[in-house]
Amino acid sequence: MRTFSDADGREWRLSIDVSAIKRCRNLINEDLLDVQQILARLMVDPILLCDVLYVVCQPQADDLGVSDEEFGRSMRGRSIADAKTALLGDLVDFFPEEADRENLRAAVAKLNETTGRARDLIRQRLESPKLSEEIEAALSAVGNSFGNSPESSASTPAA
C-alpha cells in the first residue's frame, strides 16, 4: 500500500487489489490488468490518471465525503506526479509472480526514460536560437501581411 497527498493536504492510501480493479472496470471501463494498454496512457493522461486514482481510493473518499469533482479539484501539479508514482508502484506490486513484477518495473522505467527524453528534446528545441529566428520570421510575416492587405471595397471610393 502506498500513499500520496493531494494539493489540499489530504493523504490518500492506495491499494490496488481485486476490488479496486473491479471498480475500475465497472465504473470507468478501464482494465488495470491490461498493462500493455493502460501504462502508457496513465503516464501521459493526467485526467485518466485522476479518474483511476479516484476509483481506486473511492472507499476512502466515501468515508471522507469527497466527491469525484472535489477530488479532481485537489489534484494538480506535484500531487499528480506523486500520485502517479504511487499508483504505478502499487499496480506493479499487485501481480503475484516476481517475473511479472520485474517486467512491469522495467516497463515503467522505460516509459519514464522515454518521456524524460521527450521533455529534454522539447526543452532543447525551445532553447534553440534557430527557433527564436523562426518565430521572429513568422511574426514578421504576419506583421507584413497586415500592412499589405488590400483595402475593403467599402472604404475604396468609386471612380
N, C-alpha and C positions, 0 to 999 in steps of 0.2 A: 504494500500500500504506500502510495506517495501522496504528497500534499503540494498545494500551490496556494498563493494568496491572490485575491482579485484586487483591483485598483481601489476598492473601498476598505481594504484591510481584512476582509473575511478570509479565513483559512478553509480550504476545501480539501477533503480526503477523497482520493481517487482509489477505486477498487474495481479493476477490470476482472469480472468474474462472469459466470454463465448468465446470471441475472442481468447484469449490465449489457452484455452482448445481445441478449434477447430484447431488452428495452430499445437498444439502437435499431435493431431490425424492425421492431414493431412500430416505434414512434417516428423514426426519421428515415426508415428504409435504407439504412446503411449497415453493411455487414463487416464488422471489425475483423472477422476471420479471413476475409478476402484481402489479405495483406498486400498482395500484388497491386490491387487497385487503390486501396484506402491509404497506404502510407504516403505516397507522393501527393495525393490530394490533401491530406492533413498537413503536410509540410508547407503547402503554398496557399491554402484557402482558409483564412482565419475565421470566416463565417461558419464553414463546415466544422472546423475545429471546435468552435464555441458551442455549436449545436450538439456535437458529440459529447463535449465536456458536461454540458447541462444535463443531458440524458443520463450519462454515467453517474453524475452527482445528484440526480433527481431526488433520491430518498432524503439526503441531507438538505437539499433545497426546500423540499416539502416541510421538513422539520423546522427550518428557519423562516418559512413563509416567503421565500424568494421565488418570484415568478421567472419564467424564461426571459421576459423583457428586462426585468431588473438585473438578472444575471448578465445578459448581454451588455447592458449599460456599464457594468462594472468590469468588463473585460476590454482592456486596451493596453497598448504598449508592452512594457516589461511583463505584465501579468499574463499576456497571451503567450509570450515566449517561454516563460517558466511553466505555464500550464501545458504547453505542447511537449516540453521535455518530460514532464511528469507523466502525461498520458502515454506517450510513445514508450517510455520505460516500463510502465505498468502493463501495457499491451504486450511487450516482449516477454515480460515475466509470466504472463498468463499461460503460455504454451508449456505443456508438460515435458516435452523432450528437449534435453540440453542442446542437441544439434540444431533444432529449430530455433531455439533462443539465440544461439550463436549466429545463425544465418540472419535472423532478424536484426540483431545488433549490428552486424556488418552492413545490412541494407540501410538501416537508419544512418549509420556513419557515412556511408557512400552518398546518400541523399543530402546530408548536412554538408559534406565536402563539395558536392556539385552545386548546391545553392550558394555556398560561400564563394566558390569560383565565379559564379554568375554575378554575384554582388560586386566582386573585385573587378570584373570586366566592365560592369556598368560604371563603377567609380572611375576607372582609368579613362573610359570614354568621356565622362563628364569633365574630367580634369584635363583633357587633351586640348592643346592650343588650336588644333585643327577644328575641333567642334566649335570653339569660340569664333573662328573665322567663318565657318559655315553658317552659324547663327547670325553673325553680322551681315553676311551676304544676303541671307534670306530676309532679314529685316530691311535691308537697303532696297531689295527688290520690291518688297511690299510697299515701302515708302514711295518708291518711284512710280509704282502703278497708280497710287492715288494722285500724284501730280500730273500724270499723263493721261488721265481718263477724259474722254470727250464730255463736253457739257451736255446736259439733258436738252432735249428738244424744247422743253417748256421754257428754258432760260435763253434760248437762242432766238434773237429777233428774226422775224420773217423778212425776206428780201423784197 
